[in-house]
Amino acid sequence: MHRISLLFLLNILSLTLFAQHPSADAGAAPAPMPEKHLKNIRQLTFGGDNAEAYWSPDSKALTFQSNNAKWGVECDQIFTMKIKDAAGDSTYKPKAISTLKGRTTCSYFMPDGKHILYASTHEGGDACPHTPDLRAGGKYLWSIFDTYDIYIADLKGNITKQLTDAPGYDAEAVLSPKGDKILFTSDRSGDLELWTMNLDGSNLKQITFDLGYDGGAFFSQDGSKIVFRASRPKTAEEIKEYRDYLAQHLVAPTNMEIYTCNVDGTDLRQITHLGKANWAPFFHPSGKKIIFSSNHHSKRGYDFQLYMINLDGTGLEQITSESMFNSFPMFSPDGKKLSWSSNRNNNGTRDTNVFVAEWVD
């Protein structure tokens, strides 16, 4: 979920689940539907909240964020792991990429596979930034830390370049498959909008302009289109609430839909009209479908499953059914595998882990 340190949402969801289902008793629930698109599912992490796992260019490694206390961290930090080393090994410790200071989010491999892009608050302080009440007013909230900036580090964790230094929130950065542009979310214009820049941080361009949070964006495989999640407050009350939260560096993510546009922001289209929270979108390898996470079907709000939909908004299909949280899906560059985060197999704990499966169309 690129973004906005979506592990905050995992924490809230897991607390809700644990409170309402402490024994993880599924005896009264209907049998889950077959997950026919997922073959040879393997678990890659084992403890804590692990999310936003994104592939290396050679489809052999992942970069992700975690707060696993066993790895000596207190809040989200960036790690990288090779699939062949991590799969099924609960003792495996991935390589730390971030400074282990502040809080981080949204990492992504650079084209050479030897550097990683991520956002961090470490220059705003060594400690994890204070997290306010994320259930204030009865709504789930995300913190928009104004000390987030975007950095590039090598695989040893050395920062080789700082890409942003403007006051405010700069995060949720991803790279075009063409290797020519970085896409990110920023509030530098006064609202949370999508921006692009060159790989060296130059040539900044704002590409979305409507009021509301625009984020969690990814390029299509050919680099020509963008898919993202967005909130669009309409009524005077909704607009006031959005602006009031934003002034407190907060966003309520409970009402979002999936949008697409060209890489320059033209041809903006709303793809989903499902209600509730539709987020973490990513293009299918064909470029004709989008996979995303949604709780639109849930009567209680916290059941997030993966869905897939055509670019014209037709053909909605449920992909996952196991457990109560599945999100952050990403296809490997070779189109053969899917990574995502899920709280399946957590033995009744609050853990959310990274999984990988062979994709079957």
N, C-alpha and C positions, 0 to 999 in steps of 0.2 A: 502498500500500500503502500510504495512511494507514498505519501506520504505522510508528512507531518508526524513523524515518529509514531506510526500506527501501532506500535507495541503498546502505547497507552490504551488503545481500544481493546487489544487482546487482554490486558490486565483487567479492564472493567468487565469484559465479557466473561472471563474465566471466574472472576469473583461471583458474578451472577449465577453462572452454571454451578459452581461449587455449592453455593448456598441453596439452590433449588434442587440439585441432584447430587447430594453428597455421596451417595453410594454408587453413582453411575449405573443405576439399575435400568436396563433397557427392556426388562421383561414385558412391560405393558405397551411398549412402542411397536409399531408395525415393522416388519422386516425391511431393511433398507433395500432400495432398488439396486440392481447390479451396476457397477461402475465400469461399463463395457468399453469405454475409451482408454482405461488405465490398466496396463499390464505390467506385471513384475514390479509391484510397488515396493520401494525400499525406504527405510527411515534413515536419515542422515544425521540428525541431532537428537540428544537424549537429555533434556532438562532445560528449564527456564523458558523464556519466550524467544523464539527464533523466527525471523520473518524476512520478507523482501529478498529472497534468494535469487540472484540473477546470474546468468551464464557467462562464461568466458567465450571468446570468439571460436575456440576449438571444441566447444561443447563438452569439455572434460572437467571443468571446475565451476564453483559457484562463489560469489561474494554475497555476504548477508550480514544482518545485524542481530545481536543477541545480548541478553542481560544475564546469561548463565553465571550464577555466583561461583560455580566450580572453576570457572576460568578467570576468577579474580576481578570481576567487574561489578559495579554497583548499578549501572544503567546502560542503555544500548550502546554497544561498540561494534565496530566493523571487523569481520573475520573473513577468511577465505579458506575453502577446502576443496580437495580433489575428490570426485565422486568415488573413485575406486578405493580410496583410503578410508572414507567416512562411512560408506554403506554398511549398516548393521553392526558397527563397532561403537558401543556405548562408552568406551574409554578414550576414543579419538579426541584429541584437542586440536582444533584448527588454528591456523596462523592469524594472529592479531595484525590488522592493517592500520587501524586508527591509533591515535596517541594514548588511548585509555584515559584521557582527560575530558571533562565536559560530557556532553551527550552527542551521539551521532545518528545519522539516518541516511537512507537512500544511497547505497553504493552501486557502482556500475563499472564493468571492465572497459578500459580504453582499447582502441583498435589493435595495439600491439600485444595485448594479453599480459603485459608486464607492469601495467599501472592501473590503479583503481581510483575512480571518481567518487567522492562522498561529501556529505555535509557534516559540519561539526560546530559545536559551541565552545571549543576548548580555548579560543582566544578571549572569550568572555569570562573565563574562570576555570580552574582545574576541577572543581566539584561539579557533580551533576546539578544542572539548574533546578531551582525549586519548581515543583509541579503543583499547581493550585488544585482546588476541588474540581475534579473532572466530571462530577455529576450535579453541579450547581444548577438550580432551577429545574431539576428532574430530567435533564437531558445529558446525553453523553457529549463530552467536549474534548477537543484536541488542543494542545498548546502549540502556539506559533512562536517559538522562541526567536526573539529579535537578534540573538547573537549567532544564529546559524550563518555560516558562509561555506562556500564550495571549494574543495581542495582536490588535488591529484597527489597520490602517493604511490611509491613503488611497492613491490611485493615484500620488501623488508620493513615496510611501515614508514619509510622516510618521505616526508612531504616534499614533493618536487616543485609544486606550483600552487599558489592561491589564486583562484579565478574570480572571486567576488570579494569586495570589501565595503560595499555600500551599507549604510545603516538599515537595519530591518532584516526580515526573513528572506533568505536565499537558500533553497534546498530542493529536494525531489528531482535531482538532475539525472538525465539519461543521455545516451549517445545515439546518434543516427547510425544505422547499419552502413551508410555510405562513408562514415568516418569524417564528416565535415562539419557537423553541428552538435551542440549540446542544447538540450531542452530542459527547462527548469521552471519552478514556481517562485515568484517573488512578490513582495508587497511594496516594492519601491515606488509604484505609481499611486499608492493609496488603497489598492485593493489587491487581492490574491489572484494574480494573473499568470498566464504562461508567457515565457520569454525564450528566445533562442540566442545563442552566442557562438562564436567560433571556438575552436579547441583551446585557444590561448586566452579566452575571456573577452576578446574584442568583438566589435560589430553587434552590440546588444540590440535586440528587436522585440518589442511587445507584440504578441500575436492574438491575444484575447482581450476583450474590452468590456464585456457585460458584467454587471454587478453580481457578485457571488464568488465563492471559492472555486478556482480552476486548478486542478492538480492531478497527481498520480498519472502523468502522461507518458506515453510511449510512441515511438515511431513505428510505422509499418515496415515490413521487411525490405521494401525497395526505397525507404526513406522519403516517400512522397506525401504520406499522410500521417496524422497524429490522432490517437485515441486518448481520451481523458475522462475524468469524472468531474462533475460540477454541481454546485448548488445554485439555484436561481430564485432568490427571494422575490416575491411579487407584490404582496400586500404591504400596506404601510407598516403594519405590525411586524411582518417578517423582515422587512428592510431595516427597521429600527433595531430589531433583535440582532440581526447579522452585524450591523455596524457597531452596536454596543459591545458585542462579543469581540469583534475585531480590534476595537480600541483597547481591550484587555488582553490582546494577543491570544485569542481563543476562537475556535470554530466549532459549530455544532454539526457533526457529519451525518445526522440521522435522515436527511432527505437529499439524496444525490442521484443523478441520472448519468448515463454514458453518452458522450458526444464524440464526434469526429470532425476534423477539418483538414485542409491542405497544410503543408508545412509552413506556409506564410500566413495562415489564419483564415484564408478564404474558404468558401463552401462549407461553412459551419452547419452541422446537422446534429439534431438530437436523435440518438439511436434507440434508447429505451424510454418507455413511459410506464414504468412498473410501480412507482411509488417506493417509499422507504429508502434504504441505503443500497445503491448499486455502485460498485467501486472496484478498484484494482483491475482495470481492463487491460487486455493485451491482444494483439492481432494473432489470429490463427495463421499458420504457415502459408495458406493459400492466399491470404490477404483479403478474403471475402467474408470472413467471420470474425467475431470478437468473443473471447472468453473473459469472464468477469465473475466477481463474487456478489451475492445478493441475499438479502433477507426478506424479499418482497412477499414470499410465500408464507412467512412465519406469523403466527398469531401473537407470539410473545416477544418477537423482536431480535432474539439473539441467535437464531438458527441461520448461519451463513453457509450457503452452498455455492459451488461453481456452476455457472451456466454458460451456454454459448448461444450466440444470436447472429443472424445474417446482417450485413451492413445496411440493409433496407429496413431493419427492425422486425423482420419475420423469422419464423423457424426457431423460436426459443426452445432450447433443450437443456435439461438438467444433466450435469456431468458427475457430480459427487453426491453421496447420500450418507456416507459413514461419518459419524460424530456430528457435533453441533457447530463446528467452525472449520471452514475451508476457504482460503483466500490466497492472494499474491501469486496467481498462476503465471508462469512464463514458459514459453516454448524455447527449447534449445535452438541455437542458430542452424543446426542441421535438420531441424523439424522433427526429430525422432523421439524426443523426450519432453516431459512436462515436469517442472518443479513447482511446488506450492507448499503452503504452511497449513497445518491441521492439528487439532487437538485429539485426533484418533490415537489409540494405543498409549494413552498417558496414564493408564491404571488409576483413574479417578483423581489425579492431581490437577494442578492448574497449568501444566506445561503445554506449550504449543511448539511443535517441531517441524523441521523441514523434511519433506518427502520428495522422491523422484519416481517417475514411472515411465515406461515406454508408452508412447501415444499411439492409439489405434483409431484411425478415422472410420 
